[in-house]
Amino acid sequence: MKNIPSLIRKPAGQVLLATLFFCFIFVVLFVGLYKAGTAYILKERSRRAVDLTALSAGAVYANGLQLVRESNVLLMAAASFDAWTIGSAISAAALAPPPLDIAGIIAAAKTADPHSRDGIQKAQSLFFGIDLPSGPYPALLYAQTASTAGENSLSLPPLLAYNHETATAENVMIPNMALRFRYASELLPDSPTASYSLTHDGVTSYFTSDEVEPADNPRNKSQMRVRRDSPSPYSGWWVRREKIGANGEGQNFLSHIAPLSVLKMLRGYLSKFKLDVTDRDDPPCHTVALLGSLPGKLNGQYKLFYQLGESRVDADGLAAWDLTHPISAHLEAVDLGDFPILKTALRRFNDLPGLDQILKSSEILKGL
């Protein structure tokens, strides 16, 4: 031990000390890089597993929407037969002078309607869960996603959120395909009252240019949405641009050929005439968001690595005449601010001092 200080003072000792110090630093760096690399590999593995599971869920969802189109072909065939039967029966009533002709047509149509489409509509409702909490195919969507999650080594059961951008907190976790029945009254043209619109459950809402903002949709740069800071219950929802000219082009031409009372009577009847299955929302929202966790061993301890994934399905219409249109499913960046519970919470705490700046600088909430 007495020779160590004297050894350090010598050049050979200093070289040895520097070598030992370098080896110590190298070991520390190597161990740190190894641990960081192991954590990174596990995180990437969990991200890939979640993305593959979410994309698989999107593919099953897309197959379901294609089945909806094919069932709409059968439905429209039955509806066409019903329309032909009704049309044959109302020919005599149509000869009466207005407005008696409208009342006679409605009465004759109610009597002559064979309702051959009702059986197909009931089967659609039961199978796809339309106007119901859920159905066999949405349940299959969850079961297939859970099976794929197991194949990708994710912990079970996976947590899924369905169509969360336009869902409520009550139904966002229940398997559903965001579908509804279209009614004949929706085929009558309406008079747009603003530049942008959206439809939810058959009810159309209009918004001015000051009430919308860019949706930051990487696949459609011109996509707009209702402003996030809007008091509207549809804040953050995507909207469509209405075709309204400066001189009122695009307004309802029916108001020029029939009185409003007659149109109201006609709409009242047609609103009971259920047609095909369509999207619950316009613009459509068909998404599946997944919270998955992958177990891994880090520093001798088993941990769960959580990841968020989301797939969006673009169908471009579900009507029978859209049968040949392609349906695509693709991964989408998860926006936590679109979840119903978070949107409600953010509105409640919107008046807290400094919250706005915190959210704007928050990477995870993407500037909400």
Short mmCIF file of the C-alpha atoms (twelve columns), coordinates in Angstrom:
data_MODEL
# 
_entry.id   MODEL 
# 
loop_
_atom_site.group_PDB 
_atom_site.id 
_atom_site.type_symbol 
_atom_site.label_atom_id 
_atom_site.label_alt_id 
_atom_site.label_comp_id 
_atom_site.label_asym_id 
_atom_site.label_seq_id 
_atom_site.Cartn_x 
_atom_site.Cartn_y 
_atom_site.Cartn_z 
_atom_site.pdbx_PDB_model_num 
ATOM 1   C CA . MET A 1   0.000    0.000   0.000   1 
ATOM 2   C CA . LYS A 2   2.913    2.392   0.718   1 
ATOM 3   C CA . ASN A 3   4.168    1.955   -2.862  1 
ATOM 4   C CA . ILE A 4   0.856    3.084   -4.453  1 
ATOM 5   C CA . PRO A 5   1.383    6.881   -3.961  1 
ATOM 6   C CA . SER A 6   4.917    6.654   -5.254  1 
ATOM 7   C CA . LEU A 7   3.747    4.540   -8.180  1 
ATOM 8   C CA . ILE A 8   1.125    7.129   -9.103  1 
ATOM 9   C CA . ARG A 9   3.763    9.866   -9.209  1 
ATOM 10  C CA . LYS A 10  5.707    7.963   -11.828 1 
ATOM 11  C CA . PRO A 11  4.756    8.211   -15.535 1 
ATOM 12  C CA . ALA A 12  3.952    4.507   -15.721 1 
ATOM 13  C CA . GLY A 13  1.610    4.829   -12.726 1 
ATOM 14  C CA . GLN A 14  -0.167   7.838   -14.208 1 
ATOM 15  C CA . VAL A 15  -0.669   5.934   -17.440 1 
ATOM 16  C CA . LEU A 16  -2.079   3.002   -15.488 1 
ATOM 17  C CA . LEU A 17  -4.385   5.305   -13.508 1 
ATOM 18  C CA . ALA A 18  -5.615   6.996   -16.690 1 
ATOM 19  C CA . THR A 19  -6.210   3.611   -18.280 1 
ATOM 20  C CA . LEU A 20  -8.239   2.390   -15.284 1 
ATOM 21  C CA . PHE A 21  -10.251  5.624   -15.246 1 
ATOM 22  C CA . PHE A 22  -10.926  5.310   -18.975 1 
ATOM 23  C CA . CYS A 23  -12.023  1.683   -18.518 1 
ATOM 24  C CA . PHE A 24  -14.375  2.758   -15.710 1 
ATOM 25  C CA . ILE A 25  -15.933  5.489   -17.861 1 
ATOM 26  C CA . PHE A 26  -16.242  3.067   -20.775 1 
ATOM 27  C CA . VAL A 27  -17.985  0.450   -18.613 1 
ATOM 28  C CA . VAL A 28  -20.410  3.070   -17.263 1 
ATOM 29  C CA . LEU A 29  -21.192  4.348   -20.753 1 
ATOM 30  C CA . PHE A 30  -21.543  0.837   -22.121 1 
ATOM 31  C CA . VAL A 31  -23.927  -0.204  -19.354 1 
ATOM 32  C CA . GLY A 32  -25.925  2.991   -19.794 1 
ATOM 33  C CA . LEU A 33  -26.125  2.593   -23.563 1 
ATOM 34  C CA . TYR A 34  -27.060  -1.053  -23.178 1 
ATOM 35  C CA . LYS A 35  -29.918  -0.226  -20.809 1 
ATOM 36  C CA . ALA A 36  -31.081  2.667   -22.989 1 
ATOM 37  C CA . GLY A 37  -30.853  0.493   -26.086 1 
ATOM 38  C CA . THR A 38  -32.822  -2.291  -24.406 1 
ATOM 39  C CA . ALA A 39  -35.540  0.168   -23.363 1 
ATOM 40  C CA . TYR A 40  -35.637  1.641   -26.882 1 
ATOM 41  C CA . ILE A 41  -35.950  -1.810  -28.453 1 
ATOM 42  C CA . LEU A 42  -38.789  -2.723  -26.111 1 
ATOM 43  C CA . LYS A 43  -40.572  0.572   -26.811 1 
ATOM 44  C CA . GLU A 44  -40.199  0.115   -30.565 1 
ATOM 45  C CA . ARG A 45  -41.429  -3.448  -30.282 1 
ATOM 46  C CA . SER A 46  -44.494  -2.296  -28.348 1 
ATOM 47  C CA . ARG A 47  -45.129  0.498   -30.879 1 
ATOM 48  C CA . ARG A 48  -44.899  -1.922  -33.787 1 
ATOM 49  C CA . ALA A 49  -47.167  -4.441  -32.046 1 
ATOM 50  C CA . VAL A 50  -49.797  -1.774  -31.331 1 
ATOM 51  C CA . ASP A 51  -49.623  -0.378  -34.875 1 
ATOM 52  C CA . LEU A 52  -50.030  -3.835  -36.414 1 
ATOM 53  C CA . THR A 53  -52.972  -4.577  -34.126 1 
ATOM 54  C CA . ALA A 54  -54.631  -1.217  -34.887 1 
ATOM 55  C CA . LEU A 55  -54.124  -1.709  -38.629 1 
ATOM 56  C CA . SER A 56  -55.630  -5.205  -38.381 1 
ATOM 57  C CA . ALA A 57  -58.651  -3.706  -36.588 1 
ATOM 58  C CA . GLY A 58  -58.982  -1.178  -39.412 1 
ATOM 59  C CA . ALA A 59  -58.943  -3.984  -41.992 1 
ATOM 60  C CA . VAL A 60  -61.744  -5.853  -40.180 1 
ATOM 61  C CA . TYR A 61  -63.679  -2.569  -39.922 1 
ATOM 62  C CA . ALA A 62  -63.213  -1.970  -43.666 1 
ATOM 63  C CA . ASN A 63  -64.522  -5.474  -44.468 1 
ATOM 64  C CA . GLY A 64  -67.584  -4.699  -42.369 1 
ATOM 65  C CA . LEU A 65  -68.280  -1.492  -44.284 1 
ATOM 66  C CA . GLN A 66  -68.007  -3.451  -47.538 1 
ATOM 67  C CA . LEU A 67  -70.600  -5.896  -46.178 1 
ATOM 68  C CA . VAL A 68  -72.818  -2.886  -45.440 1 
ATOM 69  C CA . ARG A 69  -72.564  -1.822  -49.083 1 
ATOM 70  C CA . GLU A 70  -73.413  -5.306  -50.319 1 
ATOM 71  C CA . SER A 71  -76.420  -5.542  -48.012 1 
ATOM 72  C CA . ASN A 72  -77.516  -2.132  -49.297 1 
ATOM 73  C CA . VAL A 73  -77.676  -3.638  -52.794 1 
ATOM 74  C CA . LEU A 74  -80.305  -6.115  -51.568 1 
ATOM 75  C CA . LEU A 75  -82.053  -3.391  -49.618 1 
ATOM 76  C CA . MET A 76  -82.275  -1.035  -52.584 1 
ATOM 77  C CA . ALA A 77  -83.669  -3.843  -54.743 1 
ATOM 78  C CA . ALA A 78  -86.456  -4.367  -52.193 1 
ATOM 79  C CA . ALA A 79  -86.958  -0.604  -51.833 1 
ATOM 80  C CA . SER A 80  -87.195  -0.253  -55.621 1 
ATOM 81  C CA . PHE A 81  -89.940  -2.881  -55.676 1 
ATOM 82  C CA . ASP A 82  -91.773  -1.011  -52.915 1 
ATOM 83  C CA . ALA A 83  -91.359  2.284   -54.797 1 
ATOM 84  C CA . TRP A 84  -92.698  0.703   -57.996 1 
ATOM 85  C CA . THR A 85  -95.733  -0.644  -56.153 1 
ATOM 86  C CA . ILE A 86  -96.371  2.695   -54.473 1 
ATOM 87  C CA . GLY A 87  -95.875  4.584   -57.730 1 
ATOM 88  C CA . SER A 88  -98.457  2.434   -59.467 1 
ATOM 89  C CA . ALA A 89  -100.960 3.080   -56.688 1 
ATOM 90  C CA . ILE A 90  -100.597 6.887   -56.538 1 
ATOM 91  C CA . SER A 91  -101.019 7.591   -60.228 1 
ATOM 92  C CA . ALA A 92  -104.725 8.386   -59.783 1 
ATOM 93  C CA . ALA A 93  -104.113 10.658  -56.773 1 
ATOM 94  C CA . ALA A 94  -101.525 12.640  -58.724 1 
ATOM 95  C CA . LEU A 95  -104.257 13.884  -61.117 1 
ATOM 96  C CA . ALA A 96  -105.940 15.960  -58.380 1 
ATOM 97  C CA . PRO A 97  -105.247 19.735  -58.287 1 
ATOM 98  C CA . PRO A 98  -102.651 21.008  -55.757 1 
ATOM 99  C CA . PRO A 99  -102.456 20.839  -52.811 1 
ATOM 100 C CA . LEU A 100 -104.976 17.969  -52.786 1 
ATOM 101 C CA . ASP A 101 -102.634 15.897  -54.936 1 
ATOM 102 C CA . ILE A 102 -99.933  15.845  -52.228 1 
ATOM 103 C CA . ALA A 103 -102.395 14.738  -49.528 1 
ATOM 104 C CA . GLY A 104 -103.887 12.090  -51.837 1 
ATOM 105 C CA . ILE A 105 -100.464 10.788  -52.832 1 
ATOM 106 C CA . ILE A 106 -99.398  10.417  -49.205 1 
ATOM 107 C CA . ALA A 107 -102.619 8.581   -48.275 1 
ATOM 108 C CA . ALA A 108 -102.385 6.251   -51.279 1 
ATOM 109 C CA . ALA A 109 -98.684  5.557   -50.595 1 
ATOM 110 C CA . LYS A 110 -99.361  4.578   -46.991 1 
ATOM 111 C CA . THR A 111 -102.005 2.095   -48.099 1 
ATOM 112 C CA . ALA A 112 -100.043 0.574   -50.994 1 
ATOM 113 C CA . ASP A 113 -96.625  0.269   -49.323 1 
ATOM 114 C CA . PRO A 114 -95.761  -3.507  -49.229 1 
ATOM 115 C CA . HIS A 115 -92.855  -2.995  -46.764 1 
ATOM 116 C CA . SER A 116 -90.779  -5.735  -48.406 1 
ATOM 117 C CA . ARG A 117 -87.620  -3.873  -47.349 1 
ATOM 118 C CA . ASP A 118 -88.427  -4.168  -43.631 1 
ATOM 119 C CA . GLY A 119 -86.956  -7.667  -43.239 1 
ATOM 120 C CA . ILE A 120 -83.592  -6.667  -44.746 1 
ATOM 121 C CA . GLN A 121 -83.456  -3.506  -42.640 1 
ATOM 122 C CA . LYS A 122 -84.146  -5.503  -39.484 1 
ATOM 123 C CA . ALA A 123 -81.366  -7.966  -40.364 1 
ATOM 124 C CA . GLN A 124 -78.977  -5.054  -41.003 1 
ATOM 125 C CA . SER A 125 -79.910  -3.456  -37.709 1 
ATOM 126 C CA . LEU A 126 -79.330  -6.649  -35.737 1 
ATOM 127 C CA . PHE A 127 -76.109  -7.726  -37.492 1 
ATOM 128 C CA . PHE A 128 -74.339  -4.351  -37.643 1 
ATOM 129 C CA . GLY A 129 -75.817  -2.911  -34.433 1 
ATOM 130 C CA . ILE A 130 -77.602  0.008   -36.122 1 
ATOM 131 C CA . ASP A 131 -79.771  1.957   -33.666 1 
ATOM 132 C CA . LEU A 132 -78.615  -0.601  -31.083 1 
ATOM 133 C CA . PRO A 133 -75.789  -0.481  -28.514 1 
ATOM 134 C CA . SER A 134 -73.808  -3.037  -30.517 1 
ATOM 135 C CA . GLY A 135 -74.144  -6.085  -32.769 1 
ATOM 136 C CA . PRO A 136 -72.447  -9.323  -33.890 1 
ATOM 137 C CA . TYR A 137 -70.096  -7.676  -36.371 1 
ATOM 138 C CA . PRO A 138 -68.870  -4.942  -33.991 1 
ATOM 139 C CA . ALA A 139 -68.358  -7.720  -31.423 1 
ATOM 140 C CA . LEU A 140 -66.374  -9.641  -34.055 1 
ATOM 141 C CA . LEU A 141 -64.284  -6.503  -34.606 1 
ATOM 142 C CA . TYR A 142 -63.345  -6.469  -30.936 1 
ATOM 143 C CA . ALA A 143 -62.746  -10.240 -30.792 1 
ATOM 144 C CA . GLN A 144 -60.493  -10.192 -33.865 1 
ATOM 145 C CA . THR A 145 -58.546  -7.220  -32.489 1 
ATOM 146 C CA . ALA A 146 -58.093  -8.994  -29.156 1 
ATOM 147 C CA . SER A 147 -56.871  -12.113 -30.972 1 
ATOM 148 C CA . THR A 148 -54.394  -10.078 -33.032 1 
ATOM 149 C CA . ALA A 149 -53.195  -8.329  -29.867 1 
ATOM 150 C CA . GLY A 150 -52.435  -11.720 -28.347 1 
ATOM 151 C CA . GLU A 151 -50.540  -12.802 -31.467 1 
ATOM 152 C CA . ASN A 152 -48.474  -9.608  -31.206 1 
ATOM 153 C CA . SER A 153 -47.659  -10.384 -27.532 1 
ATOM 154 C CA . LEU A 154 -49.712  -7.489  -26.170 1 
ATOM 155 C CA . SER A 155 -51.245  -7.813  -22.736 1 
ATOM 156 C CA . LEU A 156 -54.937  -8.664  -22.773 1 
ATOM 157 C CA . PRO A 157 -57.554  -7.401  -22.933 1 
ATOM 158 C CA . PRO A 158 -56.793  -4.419  -25.220 1 
ATOM 159 C CA . LEU A 159 -58.593  -1.139  -24.608 1 
ATOM 160 C CA . LEU A 160 -60.359  0.123   -27.753 1 
ATOM 161 C CA . ALA A 161 -62.102  3.411   -28.507 1 
ATOM 162 C CA . TYR A 162 -64.507  3.441   -31.451 1 
ATOM 163 C CA . ASN A 163 -65.038  6.524   -33.643 1 
ATOM 164 C CA . HIS A 164 -63.957  8.663   -30.697 1 
ATOM 165 C CA . GLU A 165 -63.923  11.951  -32.626 1 
ATOM 166 C CA . THR A 166 -67.729  11.990  -32.882 1 
ATOM 167 C CA . ALA A 167 -68.649  9.588   -30.070 1 
ATOM 168 C CA . THR A 168 -69.984  10.337  -26.607 1 
ATOM 169 C CA . ALA A 169 -68.340  9.270   -23.384 1 
ATOM 170 C CA . GLU A 170 -71.140  6.698   -22.953 1 
ATOM 171 C CA . ASN A 171 -70.619  4.786   -26.211 1 
ATOM 172 C CA . VAL A 172 -66.976  5.372   -27.166 1 
ATOM 173 C CA . MET A 173 -65.882  2.110   -25.507 1 
ATOM 174 C CA . ILE A 174 -68.787  0.017   -26.863 1 
ATOM 175 C CA . PRO A 175 -68.032  -1.752  -30.186 1 
ATOM 176 C CA . ASN A 176 -69.902  0.128   -32.908 1 
ATOM 177 C CA . MET A 177 -69.442  1.107   -36.570 1 
ATOM 178 C CA . ALA A 178 -70.953  4.622   -36.527 1 
ATOM 179 C CA . LEU A 179 -73.868  3.687   -38.807 1 
ATOM 180 C CA . ARG A 180 -77.500  4.766   -39.131 1 
ATOM 181 C CA . PHE A 181 -80.412  4.412   -41.532 1 
ATOM 182 C CA . ARG A 182 -80.979  7.117   -44.117 1 
ATOM 183 C CA . TYR A 183 -84.546  8.387   -44.543 1 
ATOM 184 C CA . ALA A 184 -86.231  9.487   -47.749 1 
ATOM 185 C CA . SER A 185 -86.663  13.028  -46.431 1 
ATOM 186 C CA . GLU A 186 -82.877  13.468  -46.580 1 
ATOM 187 C CA . LEU A 187 -83.021  13.161  -50.361 1 
ATOM 188 C CA . LEU A 188 -84.950  16.425  -50.566 1 
ATOM 189 C CA . PRO A 189 -82.481  19.268  -51.128 1 
ATOM 190 C CA . ASP A 190 -82.021  21.690  -48.263 1 
ATOM 191 C CA . SER A 191 -81.068  25.369  -48.183 1 
ATOM 192 C CA . PRO A 192 -77.548  25.828  -46.762 1 
ATOM 193 C CA . THR A 193 -77.325  28.689  -44.283 1 
ATOM 194 C CA . ALA A 194 -73.512  28.930  -44.006 1 
ATOM 195 C CA . SER A 195 -70.325  27.968  -45.793 1 
ATOM 196 C CA . TYR A 196 -69.592  24.752  -43.851 1 
ATOM 197 C CA . SER A 197 -71.719  21.926  -42.500 1 
ATOM 198 C CA . LEU A 198 -71.645  18.605  -40.706 1 
ATOM 199 C CA . THR A 199 -74.313  15.966  -40.163 1 
ATOM 200 C CA . HIS A 200 -74.676  13.787  -37.072 1 
ATOM 201 C CA . ASP A 201 -77.497  11.274  -36.663 1 
ATOM 202 C CA . GLY A 202 -79.326  12.884  -39.574 1 
ATOM 203 C CA . VAL A 203 -79.230  16.419  -38.132 1 
ATOM 204 C CA . THR A 204 -77.255  18.995  -40.150 1 
ATOM 205 C CA . SER A 205 -75.492  21.935  -38.502 1 
ATOM 206 C CA . TYR A 206 -73.977  24.877  -40.366 1 
ATOM 207 C CA . PHE A 207 -70.914  26.979  -39.548 1 
ATOM 208 C CA . THR A 208 -69.469  30.192  -40.900 1 
ATOM 209 C CA . SER A 209 -65.874  30.684  -42.017 1 
ATOM 210 C CA . ASP A 210 -65.066  32.318  -38.667 1 
ATOM 211 C CA . GLU A 211 -66.267  29.234  -36.793 1 
ATOM 212 C CA . VAL A 212 -63.911  26.755  -38.470 1 
ATOM 213 C CA . GLU A 213 -60.151  26.207  -38.656 1 
ATOM 214 C CA . PRO A 214 -57.737  23.867  -40.509 1 
ATOM 215 C CA . ALA A 215 -58.074  20.263  -39.345 1 
ATOM 216 C CA . ASP A 216 -54.360  19.471  -39.810 1 
ATOM 217 C CA . ASN A 217 -55.277  16.412  -41.823 1 
ATOM 218 C CA . PRO A 218 -52.094  15.193  -43.568 1 
ATOM 219 C CA . ARG A 219 -54.126  13.375  -46.228 1 
ATOM 220 C CA . ASN A 220 -56.292  16.384  -47.081 1 
ATOM 221 C CA . LYS A 221 -54.648  19.753  -46.471 1 
ATOM 222 C CA . SER A 222 -57.899  21.656  -47.169 1 
ATOM 223 C CA . GLN A 223 -59.911  19.720  -44.558 1 
ATOM 224 C CA . MET A 224 -61.534  22.071  -42.029 1 
ATOM 225 C CA . ARG A 225 -62.998  21.473  -38.577 1 
ATOM 226 C CA . VAL A 226 -65.073  23.378  -36.043 1 
ATOM 227 C CA . ARG A 227 -62.781  25.530  -33.924 1 
ATOM 228 C CA . ARG A 228 -61.436  23.791  -30.838 1 
ATOM 229 C CA . ASP A 229 -62.232  26.803  -28.647 1 
ATOM 230 C CA . SER A 230 -65.834  26.946  -29.904 1 
ATOM 231 C CA . PRO A 231 -68.666  26.497  -27.360 1 
ATOM 232 C CA . SER A 232 -70.392  24.278  -29.926 1 
ATOM 233 C CA . PRO A 233 -70.837  20.608  -28.900 1 
ATOM 234 C CA . TYR A 234 -69.222  19.792  -32.253 1 
ATOM 235 C CA . SER A 235 -65.922  21.580  -31.531 1 
ATOM 236 C CA . GLY A 236 -63.094  19.715  -33.239 1 
ATOM 237 C CA . TRP A 237 -65.367  17.838  -35.670 1 
ATOM 238 C CA . TRP A 238 -64.595  17.834  -39.376 1 
ATOM 239 C CA . VAL A 239 -66.895  19.813  -41.683 1 
ATOM 240 C CA . ARG A 240 -67.765  19.909  -45.387 1 
ATOM 241 C CA . ARG A 241 -67.708  23.017  -47.526 1 
ATOM 242 C CA . GLU A 242 -71.127  23.961  -48.908 1 
ATOM 243 C CA . LYS A 243 -71.520  25.101  -52.511 1 
ATOM 244 C CA . ILE A 244 -73.235  28.453  -52.040 1 
ATOM 245 C CA . GLY A 245 -72.684  31.259  -54.521 1 
ATOM 246 C CA . ALA A 246 -72.759  34.967  -53.853 1 
ATOM 247 C CA . ASN A 247 -76.226  35.222  -55.425 1 
ATOM 248 C CA . GLY A 248 -77.677  32.306  -53.480 1 
ATOM 249 C CA . GLU A 249 -76.821  29.493  -55.864 1 
ATOM 250 C CA . GLY A 250 -77.397  26.070  -54.384 1 
ATOM 251 C CA . GLN A 251 -80.511  26.981  -52.442 1 
ATOM 252 C CA . ASN A 252 -83.577  24.761  -52.348 1 
ATOM 253 C CA . PHE A 253 -85.433  25.023  -55.656 1 
ATOM 254 C CA . LEU A 254 -88.501  23.197  -54.250 1 
ATOM 255 C CA . SER A 255 -89.530  26.344  -52.370 1 
ATOM 256 C CA . HIS A 256 -90.259  27.940  -55.767 1 
ATOM 257 C CA . ILE A 257 -92.629  25.215  -56.976 1 
ATOM 258 C CA . ALA A 258 -94.529  24.259  -53.799 1 
ATOM 259 C CA . PRO A 259 -95.720  26.118  -50.683 1 
ATOM 260 C CA . LEU A 260 -93.808  25.583  -47.424 1 
ATOM 261 C CA . SER A 261 -96.816  23.870  -45.830 1 
ATOM 262 C CA . VAL A 262 -96.877  21.256  -48.600 1 
ATOM 263 C CA . LEU A 263 -93.137  20.714  -48.320 1 
ATOM 264 C CA . LYS A 264 -93.487  20.271  -44.565 1 
ATOM 265 C CA . MET A 265 -96.209  17.663  -45.104 1 
ATOM 266 C CA . LEU A 266 -94.079  15.846  -47.680 1 
ATOM 267 C CA . ARG A 267 -91.016  15.874  -45.441 1 
ATOM 268 C CA . GLY A 268 -93.071  14.578  -42.547 1 
ATOM 269 C CA . TYR A 269 -94.122  11.529  -44.552 1 
ATOM 270 C CA . LEU A 270 -90.739  10.888  -46.109 1 
ATOM 271 C CA . SER A 271 -89.052  11.118  -42.696 1 
ATOM 272 C CA . LYS A 272 -90.795  7.817   -41.831 1 
ATOM 273 C CA . PHE A 273 -89.618  6.101   -45.027 1 
ATOM 274 C CA . LYS A 274 -86.428  4.319   -43.994 1 
ATOM 275 C CA . LEU A 275 -83.951  3.680   -46.816 1 
ATOM 276 C CA . ASP A 276 -80.405  2.294   -46.804 1 
ATOM 277 C CA . VAL A 277 -77.592  2.233   -44.244 1 
ATOM 278 C CA . THR A 278 -75.248  5.221   -44.286 1 
ATOM 279 C CA . ASP A 279 -72.573  6.862   -42.159 1 
ATOM 280 C CA . ARG A 280 -73.655  8.249   -38.817 1 
ATOM 281 C CA . ASP A 281 -71.586  11.354  -39.501 1 
ATOM 282 C CA . ASP A 282 -70.874  13.512  -42.538 1 
ATOM 283 C CA . PRO A 283 -67.939  13.908  -43.013 1 
ATOM 284 C CA . PRO A 284 -67.703  10.218  -42.038 1 
ATOM 285 C CA . CYS A 285 -65.742  9.135   -38.978 1 
ATOM 286 C CA . HIS A 286 -64.681  5.479   -38.863 1 
ATOM 287 C CA . THR A 287 -61.744  5.039   -36.497 1 
ATOM 288 C CA . VAL A 288 -60.431  2.495   -34.009 1 
ATOM 289 C CA . ALA A 289 -58.000  3.696   -31.325 1 
ATOM 290 C CA . LEU A 290 -56.047  1.136   -29.312 1 
ATOM 291 C CA . LEU A 291 -54.206  1.351   -25.987 1 
ATOM 292 C CA . GLY A 292 -51.886  -1.649  -25.779 1 
ATOM 293 C CA . SER A 293 -49.099  -2.734  -23.457 1 
ATOM 294 C CA . LEU A 294 -46.176  -5.043  -24.148 1 
ATOM 295 C CA . PRO A 295 -44.503  -6.800  -21.197 1 
ATOM 296 C CA . GLY A 296 -40.702  -6.685  -21.143 1 
ATOM 297 C CA . LYS A 297 -37.779  -7.188  -18.787 1 
ATOM 298 C CA . LEU A 298 -35.695  -4.114  -17.980 1 
ATOM 299 C CA . ASN A 299 -33.026  -3.921  -15.259 1 
ATOM 300 C CA . GLY A 300 -34.069  -7.326  -14.043 1 
ATOM 301 C CA . GLN A 301 -37.694  -6.244  -13.533 1 
ATOM 302 C CA . TYR A 302 -40.769  -6.938  -15.663 1 
ATOM 303 C CA . LYS A 303 -42.472  -3.767  -16.888 1 
ATOM 304 C CA . LEU A 304 -45.324  -2.873  -19.229 1 
ATOM 305 C CA . PHE A 305 -44.579  -0.584  -22.172 1 
ATOM 306 C CA . TYR A 306 -47.746  1.306   -23.192 1 
ATOM 307 C CA . GLN A 307 -48.441  2.616   -26.679 1 
ATOM 308 C CA . LEU A 308 -51.351  4.296   -28.482 1 
ATOM 309 C CA . GLY A 309 -52.351  3.371   -32.014 1 
ATOM 310 C CA . GLU A 310 -55.212  4.356   -34.288 1 
ATOM 311 C CA . SER A 311 -56.473  3.325   -37.706 1 
ATOM 312 C CA . ARG A 312 -58.911  5.281   -39.873 1 
ATOM 313 C CA . VAL A 313 -61.150  3.726   -42.519 1 
ATOM 314 C CA . ASP A 314 -62.072  5.784   -45.608 1 
ATOM 315 C CA . ALA A 315 -65.061  4.297   -47.437 1 
ATOM 316 C CA . ASP A 316 -66.219  7.139   -49.754 1 
ATOM 317 C CA . GLY A 317 -69.888  6.237   -49.320 1 
ATOM 318 C CA . LEU A 318 -71.838  3.139   -48.274 1 
ATOM 319 C CA . ALA A 319 -74.715  3.297   -50.753 1 
ATOM 320 C CA . ALA A 320 -75.341  0.480   -53.236 1 
ATOM 321 C CA . TRP A 321 -74.024  2.588   -56.117 1 
ATOM 322 C CA . ASP A 322 -70.682  2.933   -54.263 1 
ATOM 323 C CA . LEU A 323 -70.140  -0.835  -54.313 1 
ATOM 324 C CA . THR A 324 -67.036  -0.713  -56.505 1 
ATOM 325 C CA . HIS A 325 -65.374  2.207   -54.737 1 
ATOM 326 C CA . PRO A 326 -62.217  1.180   -52.844 1 
ATOM 327 C CA . ILE A 327 -62.114  1.160   -49.051 1 
ATOM 328 C CA . SER A 328 -58.786  1.993   -47.431 1 
ATOM 329 C CA . ALA A 329 -57.530  1.595   -43.864 1 
ATOM 330 C CA . HIS A 330 -54.435  3.427   -42.708 1 
ATOM 331 C CA . LEU A 331 -52.668  4.341   -39.486 1 
ATOM 332 C CA . GLU A 332 -53.446  7.732   -38.007 1 
ATOM 333 C CA . ALA A 333 -51.635  9.807   -35.382 1 
ATOM 334 C CA . VAL A 334 -53.591  9.647   -32.126 1 
ATOM 335 C CA . ASP A 335 -54.911  13.025  -30.983 1 
ATOM 336 C CA . LEU A 336 -55.827  12.739  -27.296 1 
ATOM 337 C CA . GLY A 337 -57.794  15.971  -27.467 1 
ATOM 338 C CA . ASP A 338 -60.391  14.254  -29.658 1 
ATOM 339 C CA . PHE A 339 -61.505  11.883  -26.908 1 
ATOM 340 C CA . PRO A 340 -64.910  12.859  -25.462 1 
ATOM 341 C CA . ILE A 341 -63.917  12.766  -21.782 1 
ATOM 342 C CA . LEU A 342 -60.780  14.847  -22.361 1 
ATOM 343 C CA . LYS A 343 -62.648  17.375  -24.499 1 
ATOM 344 C CA . THR A 344 -65.205  17.845  -21.722 1 
ATOM 345 C CA . ALA A 345 -62.511  18.185  -19.077 1 
ATOM 346 C CA . LEU A 346 -60.562  20.713  -21.142 1 
ATOM 347 C CA . ARG A 347 -63.677  22.842  -21.571 1 
ATOM 348 C CA . ARG A 348 -64.344  22.802  -17.817 1 
ATOM 349 C CA . PHE A 349 -60.819  23.901  -16.934 1 
ATOM 350 C CA . ASN A 350 -60.438  26.299  -19.835 1 
ATOM 351 C CA . ASP A 351 -60.574  29.335  -17.543 1 
ATOM 352 C CA . LEU A 352 -57.617  28.307  -15.376 1 
ATOM 353 C CA . PRO A 353 -54.766  30.852  -15.596 1 
ATOM 354 C CA . GLY A 354 -51.983  29.744  -17.928 1 
ATOM 355 C CA . LEU A 355 -53.760  26.579  -19.083 1 
ATOM 356 C CA . ASP A 356 -54.019  27.830  -22.644 1 
ATOM 357 C CA . GLN A 357 -50.262  28.318  -22.948 1 
ATOM 358 C CA . ILE A 358 -49.566  24.963  -21.324 1 
ATOM 359 C CA . LEU A 359 -51.795  23.171  -23.798 1 
ATOM 360 C CA . LYS A 360 -50.385  25.061  -26.756 1 
ATOM 361 C CA . SER A 361 -46.864  24.000  -25.799 1 
ATOM 362 C CA . SER A 362 -47.870  20.444  -24.906 1 
ATOM 363 C CA . GLU A 363 -46.523  17.935  -27.391 1 
ATOM 364 C CA . ILE A 364 -48.750  15.081  -26.238 1 
ATOM 365 C CA . LEU A 365 -51.931  17.147  -26.641 1 
ATOM 366 C CA . LYS A 366 -50.657  18.630  -29.925 1 
ATOM 367 C CA . GLY A 367 -51.348  22.242  -29.137 1 
ATOM 368 C CA . LEU A 368 -54.895  22.005  -27.869 1 
# 
